[in-house]
Amino acid sequence: MTREKTRKIKLGGLYVGGDAPVSVQSMCTVKTSNVTAVLAQILELAQAGCEIVRLAVPDEASAKALPAIRAGTSLPLVADVHFDYRLAIAAMEAGFDAVRINPGNIGSRDKVKLVARACLANGTAIRVGVNGGSLERGLLEEFGSLPEVLAESALRQIELLESFGLRDICASVKCSNAPDTVAAYRRLAERTDCPLHLGLTEAGGAYMGTIKSSAAIGALLLDGIGSTIRVSLTADPVEEVRAGLALLKAVGLRREGVELISCPTCGRTGIDLIAAARSVEQLLRDVKTPLTVAVMGCAVNGPGEARHADFGLAGGAGEGVLFRRGEIVGKAPEEELVGALVELIHREIQ
Amino acid sequence: MTREKTRKIKLGGLYVGGDAPVSVQSMCTVKTSNVTAVLAQILELAQAGCEIVRLAVPDEASAKALPAIRAGTSLPLVADVHFDYRLAIAAMEAGFDAVRINPGNIGSRDKVKLVARACLANGTAIRVGVNGGSLERGLLEEFGSLPEVLAESALRQIELLESFGLRDICASVKCSNAPDTVAAYRRLAERTDCPLHLGLTEAGGAYMGTIKSSAAIGALLLDGIGSTIRVSLTADPVEEVRAGLALLKAVGLRREGVELISCPTCGRTGIDLIAAARSVEQLLRDVKTPLTVAVMGCAVNGPGEARHADFGLAGGAGEGVLFRRGEIVGKAPEEELVGALVELIHREIQ
């Protein structure tokens, strides 16, 4: 998989775009004005693996809390600003690493100029965050198709910001359905080298939102598009981080810990494979070494089918085998199989 | 989204390919020889929305059970056969609608010829099911890249079957990682007009497997590729059906019941949006009419951002509004908002 070449921007200690790994971000759900709650949530997100945190800055009270929030964490922070460019400037002065503005509501060219100048003065990056639900007036009439409008809106704003000398620009073109979102990002990726922040908006609850985001963001990542992602869910943002990291693993962009491969059980299965797969996942969840571990139902085909796995077990009638890169290295009765595999793995990775 | 043009095949009362809707399938996990258990599981799968059921036929005992299974259900049935072509023929004679063979182990040209002839004699369709873990010998050395080998293996088998006069052929090229699976299906779709059965193999447990399958199958569906899908999970097959249907909805290929769109909560949110979204999803789960329902956090932007939704609510501080296609149609205190929305929807769809 070749990744699209983009410019590289820096958010605190993290790079986005260029040759940097695709990063996972989320957004706080507590009131930004509540510094204690925000810092507690940022810590929780960071522990889950979140790499960039965004905060809504809807008013003066939120803006006032930003310096204390900035002082309380070293994670890259992004301020989400609508309507009022002065809130964006306040976030920059508080030391936020980026601000997100929405071309649909940030206002006139003069206001964008003030934002761009403040970005340059403070070394702040910007995300042009276009949203299918709050587009610039007139664009839909001019262009007709939603993906085209989303991309065009982002491109115009990027061009405007660049005309003021700004280069550290990231862009997003989110809408609530997968086909338009994918089409919009593809158009945008063809026409800019800014790193792209991928996501959908109003994707839904944890289950449907994860599936919709995996399809849309996954399709783009598999095409080499995207430098940072957010899986938006109407759920605890820790779930967003979990889903985002899982998606990066699923498309092969991140390797950390155990990747479990397991055959769907079928009428050929001799052992309780679902239980075995769950136990293996559970018992190895603290392993950080990137490993592929296979849990296969069939002792005859399993080791061969999963020969690309680092380790694996394959069950037979009442007993099964352990294998390492396709080679059988042991045998155990069914009830000891999972334990023996976990022991083998712990021994080998030490 | 334009779908790839494929030939159309018939499985019982269901069409696959051509202009037929993309269908969802799964596989029984109970022993095929246990007719009672199989029929109970087929019923459960059908109730979950499963449209095609596959059964493993690994031995003579399973083959013997097929006529009784066939007699007990009208759902399209597919027999999954490896190694022994005679089991495929037994399934056709039992009235199964299709058999799946694996070019990596079905054996010589003569055996494939016997299978093809039996397909023609019994009006049975065939799936050429290539699997990254059990490839034909020598192909990997000949072609080098896994996606190319997967596609080539399928194409050779399709050609061979066609040389015996068979046209009702479907194909799949599954492997356990998303990038290779997507690349293999894209190559295959360019070079055949057979309908494609999409899926990954050994995708993992319910969580990771759903994400990986959504990314890979979703990417292909969004490109217009795929006529039937299976989300393989090491989990209850009902979960496979649920995930498959959700994925079709997520990529816009199926509309049934409520599609919930909801903004991720943020520091701007005035109501408990996560709870409201969950309640709305729960209270409307029996609605069959295709509806988009929005649950938005912000009474100012919500109705506009979600103006494409059929119905919605948007919360403010302690109270909120109801809207219908972007137009505000009511107002209620926070604690009555969900109830009022559900009532409005039930009234309108009657």
Boltz contact constraints between the chains, C-beta under 6 A:
constraints:
  - contact:
      token1: [A, 1]
      token2: [B, 179]
      max_distance: 6.0
  - contact:
      token1: [A, 27]
      token2: [B, 266]
      max_distance: 6.0
  - contact:
      token1: [A, 29]
      token2: [B, 265]
      max_distance: 6.0
  - contact:
      token1: [A, 31]
      token2: [B, 267]
      max_distance: 6.0
  - contact:
      token1: [A, 32]
      token2: [B, 267]
      max_distance: 6.0
  - contact:
      token1: [A, 56]
      token2: [B, 266]
      max_distance: 6.0
  - contact:
      token1: [A, 56]
      token2: [B, 267]
      max_distance: 6.0
  - contact:
      token1: [A, 56]
      token2: [B, 268]
      max_distance: 6.0
  - contact:
      token1: [A, 58]
      token2: [B, 268]
      max_distance: 6.0
  - contact:
      token1: [A, 133]
      token2: [B, 305]
      max_distance: 6.0
  - contact:
      token1: [A, 134]
      token2: [B, 305]
      max_distance: 6.0
  - contact:
      token1: [A, 176]
      token2: [B, 261]
      max_distance: 6.0
  - contact:
      token1: [A, 178]
      token2: [B, 250]
      max_distance: 6.0
  - contact:
      token1: [A, 178]
      token2: [B, 251]
      max_distance: 6.0
  - contact:
      token1: [A, 179]
      token2: [B, 1]
      max_distance: 6.0
  - contact:
      token1: [A, 179]
      token2: [B, 222]
      max_distance: 6.0
  - contact:
      token1: [A, 179]
      token2: [B, 252]
      max_distance: 6.0
  - contact:
      token1: [A, 182]
      token2: [B, 222]
      max_distance: 6.0
  - contact:
      token1: [A, 202]
      token2: [B, 261]
      max_distance: 6.0
  - contact:
      token1: [A, 202]
      token2: [B, 262]
      max_distance: 6.0
  - contact:
      token1: [A, 202]
      token2: [B, 263]
      max_distance: 6.0
  - contact:
      token1: [A, 204]
      token2: [B, 260]
      max_distance: 6.0
  - contact:
      token1: [A, 204]
      token2: [B, 262]
      max_distance: 6.0
  - contact:
      token1: [A, 205]
      token2: [B, 277]
      max_distance: 6.0
  - contact:
      token1: [A, 205]
      token2: [B, 281]
      max_distance: 6.0
  - contact:
      token1: [A, 208]
      token2: [B, 246]
      max_distance: 6.0
  - contact:
      token1: [A, 211]
      token2: [B, 214]
      max_distance: 6.0
  - contact:
      token1: [A, 211]
      token2: [B, 246]
      max_distance: 6.0
  - contact:
      token1: [A, 211]
      token2: [B, 247]
      max_distance: 6.0
  - contact:
      token1: [A, 211]
      token2: [B, 250]
      max_distance: 6.0
  - contact:
      token1: [A, 212]
      token2: [B, 250]
      max_distance: 6.0
  - contact:
      token1: [A, 214]
      token2: [B, 211]
      max_distance: 6.0
  - contact:
      token1: [A, 214]
      token2: [B, 214]
      max_distance: 6.0
  - contact:
      token1: [A, 214]
      token2: [B, 215]
      max_distance: 6.0
  - contact:
      token1: [A, 215]
      token2: [B, 214]
      max_distance: 6.0
  - contact:
      token1: [A, 215]
      token2: [B, 218]
      max_distance: 6.0
  - contact:
      token1: [A, 215]
      token2: [B, 250]
      max_distance: 6.0
  - contact:
      token1: [A, 215]
      token2: [B, 251]
      max_distance: 6.0
  - contact:
      token1: [A, 218]
      token2: [B, 215]
      max_distance: 6.0
  - contact:
      token1: [A, 218]
      token2: [B, 218]
      max_distance: 6.0
  - contact:
      token1: [A, 218]
      token2: [B, 219]
      max_distance: 6.0
  - contact:
      token1: [A, 219]
      token2: [B, 218]
      max_distance: 6.0
  - contact:
      token1: [A, 219]
      token2: [B, 219]
      max_distance: 6.0
  - contact:
      token1: [A, 219]
      token2: [B, 222]
      max_distance: 6.0
  - contact:
      token1: [A, 222]
      token2: [B, 179]
      max_distance: 6.0
  - contact:
      token1: [A, 222]
      token2: [B, 182]
      max_distance: 6.0
  - contact:
      token1: [A, 222]
      token2: [B, 219]
      max_distance: 6.0
  - contact:
      token1: [A, 232]
      token2: [B, 264]
      max_distance: 6.0
  - contact:
      token1: [A, 234]
      token2: [B, 262]
      max_distance: 6.0
  - contact:
      token1: [A, 234]
      token2: [B, 264]
      max_distance: 6.0
  - contact:
      token1: [A, 234]
      token2: [B, 274]
      max_distance: 6.0
  - contact:
      token1: [A, 234]
      token2: [B, 277]
      max_distance: 6.0
  - contact:
      token1: [A, 246]
      token2: [B, 208]
      max_distance: 6.0
  - contact:
      token1: [A, 246]
      token2: [B, 211]
      max_distance: 6.0
  - contact:
      token1: [A, 247]
      token2: [B, 211]
      max_distance: 6.0
  - contact:
      token1: [A, 250]
      token2: [B, 178]
      max_distance: 6.0
  - contact:
      token1: [A, 250]
      token2: [B, 211]
      max_distance: 6.0
  - contact:
      token1: [A, 250]
      token2: [B, 212]
      max_distance: 6.0
  - contact:
      token1: [A, 250]
      token2: [B, 215]
      max_distance: 6.0
  - contact:
      token1: [A, 251]
      token2: [B, 178]
      max_distance: 6.0
  - contact:
      token1: [A, 251]
      token2: [B, 215]
      max_distance: 6.0
  - contact:
      token1: [A, 252]
      token2: [B, 179]
      max_distance: 6.0
  - contact:
      token1: [A, 260]
      token2: [B, 204]
      max_distance: 6.0
  - contact:
      token1: [A, 261]
      token2: [B, 176]
      max_distance: 6.0
  - contact:
      token1: [A, 261]
      token2: [B, 202]
      max_distance: 6.0
  - contact:
      token1: [A, 262]
      token2: [B, 202]
      max_distance: 6.0
  - contact:
      token1: [A, 262]
      token2: [B, 204]
      max_distance: 6.0
  - contact:
      token1: [A, 262]
      token2: [B, 234]
      max_distance: 6.0
  - contact:
      token1: [A, 263]
      token2: [B, 202]
      max_distance: 6.0
  - contact:
      token1: [A, 264]
      token2: [B, 232]
      max_distance: 6.0
  - contact:
      token1: [A, 264]
      token2: [B, 234]
      max_distance: 6.0
  - contact:
      token1: [A, 265]
      token2: [B, 29]
      max_distance: 6.0
  - contact:
      token1: [A, 266]
      token2: [B, 27]
      max_distance: 6.0
  - contact:
      token1: [A, 266]
      token2: [B, 56]
      max_distance: 6.0
  - contact:
      token1: [A, 267]
      token2: [B, 31]
      max_distance: 6.0
  - contact:
      token1: [A, 267]
      token2: [B, 32]
      max_distance: 6.0
  - contact:
      token1: [A, 267]
      token2: [B, 56]
      max_distance: 6.0
  - contact:
      token1: [A, 268]
      token2: [B, 56]
      max_distance: 6.0
  - contact:
      token1: [A, 268]
      token2: [B, 58]
      max_distance: 6.0
  - contact:
      token1: [A, 274]
      token2: [B, 234]
      max_distance: 6.0
  - contact:
      token1: [A, 277]
      token2: [B, 205]
      max_distance: 6.0
  - contact:
      token1: [A, 277]
      token2: [B, 234]
      max_distance: 6.0
  - contact:
      token1: [A, 281]
      token2: [B, 205]
      max_distance: 6.0
  - contact:
      token1: [A, 305]
      token2: [B, 133]
      max_distance: 6.0
  - contact:
      token1: [A, 305]
      token2: [B, 134]
      max_distance: 6.0
